[in-house]
């Protein structure tokens, strides 16, 4: 729930004072203390006027029932560019020779540093420096793993061994999401909300952590509708830690993974207990005293990438715009071809503007449904604003729509969505008529793509803002024009026909898929083959690797015996106003 939501539309911003501390007015009032004019007061009895800043962890924030926006100002210091530099300077990294030996168990004091980057971040940096998205990807690779980047300084000269594009696991999310919807359409909609149950219709996307936090804390009635699939960030973290720990024979806590995302709330997602190794370890009872290891250790944003370079004295725009001269081979050749398609740049297919700026979950599901219903037609209808769009698939052979879905971006629209999903309360008055007919009207969707930020993920709170860019007065841009420039960079990701040919040929040679089964430029059979290989090579059930769970979260703020009221009030005063 990033603060950029408040930049253009205050009505779309959840007040941190009300949402986070729930609110201050509900806290028990302190009884006035009687003052004895004749009492001698010593120094230790004087109440401190300036108490030390409140310290809370990411887990503490997720335990509250309010909006997390107001906590971002505190939490950002716990996952920041400074934390990345501290990690790099804390321990020696594995030598390439050690990793080629496929056994790092004899070097328990070393770490393996890996990074993953989202396409929205590359688009933000590309718009900032006036370069192409592919050139930005090369510059990021040079910063994170090149000789002129982070390796040029620091205590040990450490850098990141592998830099992964999250678009690879985004493809996995899209294929799995389409299958999840198909399964829900073939299954009676009577599931419960247990972690193993399939979501109820309409299935609501779960890749946006701001939306998930909001649902868990304020609208638990929508939890049974949430997609059980992990986000691309979480999937990437799980894949890297499971595969590398087993292939290299090292502990998961020896792998340090930083994710570069457009959103501050991704820091909150990385802190979730459900996204740690205890949920995929084969035998968690073996190490009962070991602390859970996060699949993603740290998350930084586009703005923090610039801070990361500046702190090391590196000029980001002057970094080489060519791919790294060499990169260590990933220990699993099959997964290497999936994570690092050749040629390395460009690393992603062209994004259709119709897919939106948040990964194209709904778009891929619609394309999948169109492929299943030949001669069908897709009709889109704009809602009350540009961030609400309804999609209907019709067929000449069917009098009624065969598939309906929608897109809801921004909290102003999300509130309308969850209101429609709210269960009806039965009236206690005798003879009262039920309002069930009115509640949920128009909610015959099979799927809804929900994102917290108006305009989608390119508008994330961690993206570089127009005010951060030094522009001449005659070239000054409004925030809307600036976002349009970022979107243009996002949708201009180059496509390489030779790359497509090489990839299709590789898929055919591996007998993993038929190049003719492409949907939205993605081969579902190829992706499913990769996922099956991942599960088989790690010995972990695929369901445990790709799914997660959600839970209703309640706060003890203001309750008898719960929380430190004085500390909560102080925290609210210090961070009120958001990031």
GIPE-V58404 format. One record per residue. N is the residue number from 0. BURIAL is b if it has 9 or more other ideal C-beta (glycine too) atoms within 8 Angstrom, else e. Layout:
n:N burial:BURIAL
n:N burial:BURIAL
//
This chain:
n:0 burial:b
n:1 burial:b
n:2 burial:b
n:3 burial:b
n:4 burial:b
n:5 burial:b
n:6 burial:e
n:7 burial:e
n:8 burial:b
n:9 burial:e
n:10 burial:e
n:11 burial:b
n:12 burial:b
n:13 burial:b
n:14 burial:e
n:15 burial:b
n:16 burial:b
n:17 burial:b
n:18 burial:b
n:19 burial:b
n:20 burial:b
n:21 burial:b
n:22 burial:e
n:23 burial:b
n:24 burial:e
n:25 burial:e
n:26 burial:b
n:27 burial:e
n:28 burial:e
n:29 burial:e
n:30 burial:e
n:31 burial:e
n:32 burial:e
n:33 burial:e
n:34 burial:e
n:35 burial:e
n:36 burial:e
n:37 burial:e
n:38 burial:e
n:39 burial:e
n:40 burial:e
n:41 burial:e
n:42 burial:e
n:43 burial:e
n:44 burial:e
n:45 burial:e
n:46 burial:e
n:47 burial:e
n:48 burial:e
n:49 burial:e
n:50 burial:e
n:51 burial:e
n:52 burial:e
n:53 burial:b
n:54 burial:e
n:55 burial:b
n:56 burial:e
n:57 burial:b
n:58 burial:e
n:59 burial:e
n:60 burial:b
n:61 burial:b
n:62 burial:e
n:63 burial:b
n:64 burial:b
n:65 burial:b
n:66 burial:b
n:67 burial:b
n:68 burial:b
n:69 burial:b
n:70 burial:b
n:71 burial:b
n:72 burial:b
n:73 burial:b
n:74 burial:b
n:75 burial:b
n:76 burial:e
n:77 burial:b
n:78 burial:b
n:79 burial:b
n:80 burial:b
n:81 burial:e
n:82 burial:b
n:83 burial:b
n:84 burial:b
n:85 burial:e
n:86 burial:b
n:87 burial:b
n:88 burial:b
n:89 burial:e
n:90 burial:e
n:91 burial:e
n:92 burial:b
n:93 burial:b
n:94 burial:e
n:95 burial:e
n:96 burial:e
n:97 burial:b
n:98 burial:b
n:99 burial:e
n:100 burial:e
n:101 burial:e
n:102 burial:e
n:103 burial:b
n:104 burial:e
n:105 burial:e
n:106 burial:e
n:107 burial:e
n:108 burial:e
n:109 burial:b
n:110 burial:b
n:111 burial:b
n:112 burial:b
n:113 burial:b
n:114 burial:b
n:115 burial:b
n:116 burial:b
n:117 burial:b
n:118 burial:b
n:119 burial:b
n:120 burial:b
n:121 burial:b
n:122 burial:b
n:123 burial:b
n:124 burial:b
n:125 burial:b
n:126 burial:b
n:127 burial:b
n:128 burial:b
n:129 burial:e
n:130 burial:b
n:131 burial:b
n:132 burial:b
n:133 burial:b
n:134 burial:b
n:135 burial:b
n:136 burial:b
n:137 burial:b
n:138 burial:b
n:139 burial:b
n:140 burial:b
n:141 burial:b
n:142 burial:b
n:143 burial:b
n:144 burial:b
n:145 burial:b
n:146 burial:e
n:147 burial:e
n:148 burial:b
n:149 burial:b
n:150 burial:b
n:151 burial:b
n:152 burial:e
n:153 burial:b
n:154 burial:e
n:155 burial:b
n:156 burial:e
n:157 burial:b
n:158 burial:b
n:159 burial:b
n:160 burial:b
n:161 burial:b
n:162 burial:b
n:163 burial:b
n:164 burial:b
n:165 burial:b
n:166 burial:b
n:167 burial:b
n:168 burial:b
n:169 burial:b
n:170 burial:b
n:171 burial:b
n:172 burial:b
n:173 burial:b
n:174 burial:b
n:175 burial:b
n:176 burial:b
n:177 burial:b
n:178 burial:e
n:179 burial:b
n:180 burial:b
n:181 burial:b
n:182 burial:b
n:183 burial:b
n:184 burial:e
n:185 burial:e
n:186 burial:e
n:187 burial:e
n:188 burial:e
n:189 burial:e
n:190 burial:b
n:191 burial:e
n:192 burial:e
n:193 burial:e
n:194 burial:e
n:195 burial:e
n:196 burial:b
n:197 burial:b
n:198 burial:b
n:199 burial:b
n:200 burial:b
n:201 burial:b
n:202 burial:b
n:203 burial:b
n:204 burial:b
n:205 burial:b
n:206 burial:b
n:207 burial:b
n:208 burial:b
n:209 burial:b
n:210 burial:b
n:211 burial:b
n:212 burial:b
n:213 burial:b
n:214 burial:b
n:215 burial:b
n:216 burial:b
n:217 burial:e
n:218 burial:b
n:219 burial:e
n:220 burial:b
n:221 burial:b
n:222 burial:b
n:223 burial:b
n:224 burial:b
n:225 burial:b
n:226 burial:b
n:227 burial:b
n:228 burial:b
n:229 burial:b
n:230 burial:b
n:231 burial:b
n:232 burial:b
n:233 burial:b
n:234 burial:b
n:235 burial:b
n:236 burial:b
n:237 burial:b
n:238 burial:b
n:239 burial:b
n:240 burial:b
n:241 burial:b
n:242 burial:b
n:243 burial:b
n:244 burial:b
n:245 burial:b
n:246 burial:b
n:247 burial:b
n:248 burial:b
n:249 burial:b
n:250 burial:e
n:251 burial:e
n:252 burial:e
n:253 burial:b
n:254 burial:b
n:255 burial:b
n:256 burial:b
n:257 burial:b
n:258 burial:b
n:259 burial:b
n:260 burial:b
n:261 burial:b
n:262 burial:b
n:263 burial:b
n:264 burial:b
n:265 burial:b
n:266 burial:b
n:267 burial:b
n:268 burial:b
n:269 burial:b
n:270 burial:b
n:271 burial:b
n:272 burial:e
n:273 burial:e
n:274 burial:b
n:275 burial:b
n:276 burial:b
n:277 burial:e
n:278 burial:b
n:279 burial:b
n:280 burial:b
n:281 burial:e
n:282 burial:e
n:283 burial:e
n:284 burial:e
n:285 burial:e
n:286 burial:e
n:287 burial:e
n:288 burial:e
n:289 burial:e
n:290 burial:e
n:291 burial:e
n:292 burial:b
n:293 burial:b
n:294 burial:b
n:295 burial:b
n:296 burial:e
n:297 burial:b
n:298 burial:b
n:299 burial:b
n:300 burial:b
n:301 burial:b
n:302 burial:b
n:303 burial:b
n:304 burial:b
n:305 burial:b
n:306 burial:b
n:307 burial:b
n:308 burial:b
n:309 burial:b
n:310 burial:b
n:311 burial:b
n:312 burial:e
n:313 burial:b
n:314 burial:e
n:315 burial:b
n:316 burial:e
n:317 burial:e
n:318 burial:b
n:319 burial:e
n:320 burial:e
n:321 burial:e
n:322 burial:e
n:323 burial:b
n:324 burial:e
n:325 burial:e
n:326 burial:e
n:327 burial:b
n:328 burial:e
n:329 burial:b
n:330 burial:b
n:331 burial:b
n:332 burial:e
n:333 burial:b
n:334 burial:b
n:335 burial:b
n:336 burial:b
n:337 burial:b
n:338 burial:b
n:339 burial:b
n:340 burial:b
n:341 burial:e
n:342 burial:b
n:343 burial:e
n:344 burial:e
n:345 burial:b
n:346 burial:b
n:347 burial:e
n:348 burial:e
n:349 burial:b
n:350 burial:b
n:351 burial:b
n:352 burial:e
n:353 burial:e
n:354 burial:b
n:355 burial:b
n:356 burial:b
n:357 burial:b
n:358 burial:b
n:359 burial:b
n:360 burial:b
n:361 burial:b
n:362 burial:b
n:363 burial:b
n:364 burial:b
n:365 burial:b
n:366 burial:b
n:367 burial:b
n:368 burial:b
n:369 burial:b
n:370 burial:e
n:371 burial:e
n:372 burial:b
n:373 burial:e
n:374 burial:e
n:375 burial:b
n:376 burial:e
n:377 burial:b
n:378 burial:e
n:379 burial:e
n:380 burial:e
n:381 burial:e
n:382 burial:b
n:383 burial:e
n:384 burial:e
n:385 burial:e
n:386 burial:b
n:387 burial:b
n:388 burial:b
n:389 burial:b
n:390 burial:b
n:391 burial:b
n:392 burial:b
n:393 burial:b
n:394 burial:b
n:395 burial:e
n:396 burial:e
n:397 burial:e
n:398 burial:e
n:399 burial:e
n:400 burial:e
n:401 burial:b
n:402 burial:b
n:403 burial:b
n:404 burial:b
n:405 burial:b
n:406 burial:b
n:407 burial:b
n:408 burial:b
n:409 burial:b
n:410 burial:b
n:411 burial:b
n:412 burial:b
n:413 burial:b
n:414 burial:e
n:415 burial:b
n:416 burial:b
n:417 burial:b
n:418 burial:e
n:419 burial:b
n:420 burial:b
n:421 burial:b
n:422 burial:e
n:423 burial:e
n:424 burial:e
n:425 burial:e
n:426 burial:e
n:427 burial:e
n:428 burial:e
n:429 burial:e
n:430 burial:e
n:431 burial:e
n:432 burial:e
n:433 burial:e
n:434 burial:e
n:435 burial:e
n:436 burial:e
n:437 burial:e
n:438 burial:b
n:439 burial:e
n:440 burial:e
n:441 burial:e
n:442 burial:e
n:443 burial:e
n:444 burial:b
n:445 burial:b
n:446 burial:b
n:447 burial:b
n:448 burial:b
n:449 burial:b
n:450 burial:b
n:451 burial:b
n:452 burial:b
n:453 burial:b
n:454 burial:b
n:455 burial:b
n:456 burial:b
n:457 burial:b
n:458 burial:b
n:459 burial:b
n:460 burial:b
n:461 burial:b
n:462 burial:b
n:463 burial:b
n:464 burial:b
n:465 burial:b
n:466 burial:e
n:467 burial:e
n:468 burial:b
n:469 burial:e
n:470 burial:e
n:471 burial:e
n:472 burial:e
n:473 burial:e
n:474 burial:e
n:475 burial:e
n:476 burial:b
n:477 burial:e
n:478 burial:b
n:479 burial:e
n:480 burial:b
n:481 burial:b
n:482 burial:b
n:483 burial:e
n:484 burial:b
n:485 burial:b
n:486 burial:b
n:487 burial:b
n:488 burial:b
n:489 burial:b
n:490 burial:b
n:491 burial:b
n:492 burial:b
n:493 burial:b
n:494 burial:b
n:495 burial:e
n:496 burial:e
n:497 burial:e
n:498 burial:b
n:499 burial:b
n:500 burial:e
n:501 burial:b
n:502 burial:b
n:503 burial:b
n:504 burial:e
n:505 burial:b
n:506 burial:b
n:507 burial:b
n:508 burial:e
n:509 burial:e
n:510 burial:e
n:511 burial:e
n:512 burial:b
n:513 burial:e
n:514 burial:b
n:515 burial:e
n:516 burial:b
n:517 burial:e
n:518 burial:b
n:519 burial:b
n:520 burial:e
n:521 burial:b
n:522 burial:b
n:523 burial:b
n:524 burial:b
n:525 burial:b
n:526 burial:b
n:527 burial:b
n:528 burial:b
n:529 burial:b
n:530 burial:b
n:531 burial:b
n:532 burial:b
n:533 burial:b
n:534 burial:b
n:535 burial:e
n:536 burial:b
n:537 burial:b
n:538 burial:e
n:539 burial:b
n:540 burial:e
n:541 burial:b
n:542 burial:e
n:543 burial:b
n:544 burial:b
n:545 burial:b
n:546 burial:b
n:547 burial:b
n:548 burial:e
n:549 burial:b
n:550 burial:e
n:551 burial:e
n:552 burial:b
n:553 burial:e
n:554 burial:b
n:555 burial:e
n:556 burial:b
n:557 burial:b
n:558 burial:e
n:559 burial:e
n:560 burial:e
n:561 burial:e
n:562 burial:b
n:563 burial:e
n:564 burial:b
n:565 burial:e
n:566 burial:b
n:567 burial:b
n:568 burial:b
n:569 burial:b
n:570 burial:b
n:571 burial:b
n:572 burial:e
n:573 burial:b
n:574 burial:b
n:575 burial:b
n:576 burial:e
n:577 burial:b
n:578 burial:b
//
